């Protein structure tokens, strides 16, 4: 999971672009590109590094996922 997370943001941009341009039939312009990037940013996972007594821990948090995934570095 740790190796995939940095690539999710660009993959989501491409996926939303394909949906908006091919399926919905909109022309690429500034507004549709901003919508693509905004949706991808909101739906991509957020990564935080937190200091704990055991050492540093990486937290991965998704928008609609209630659990926080903790991993030790």
N, C-alpha and C positions, 0 to 999 in steps of 0.2 A: 504494500500500500504506500509506503514511504517513497518509493521510486516513481510511482504513478502520479502522485499529487501535483508536482510542478507542471505536468503536461496537461492537466485537466482544463485549465483556463483557456489555452489556445484551442483545444479540441472543442470546448463548448462554444467558442466564438465561431468556429467553422460550422458546427452543427446548427446553431441558430441562424447563421447566414444562409445555409442551405434550405432551412425551413422557410425563412422569410422570402428568399429570392425564387426558389424553385416551386415550392408548394403553394404559397400565397400569391406569387406572381408580382411582387413589388420590384421596382427598379432600384439598383444600388445608389444611394445618395447619403449625405451626411447624417440625416435623421435615422435611417435604417441601420447605418453602421454604429451610431451611438446606442441604439436600442440593442444591437447584438452585443456590444461590449458591456453595456450595463447589465443585461440579463446574465451574461457569463460571469461577471464579477459577483453578482448577488448569489448565484447558485454554486459557485466554486467553493471548495473547502478553505477555511481559514486555519493557519498554522501559528501557534504560539509556543515559545519556549519559556518554561516556568521553572524557577529555582525551588527545590524542595530539599528536605533533609537528606534524602538519599542521593541527591545530585540533580542534574538538569533533566527535565522531562518535557517532551514535546506533546502538545495537545492539538488534535485535529478536530475541528468543529464544522458541521454542515448546517445549512439553514433550516431544513425540515427534519433533521436527525436529532432526537432529544438527548442521546448519550454523547459524551465527549470521549474520544479515543485517546488514551494516554500511552505514550511510548517512552521508554528511557533511551537517552542518547548514549 
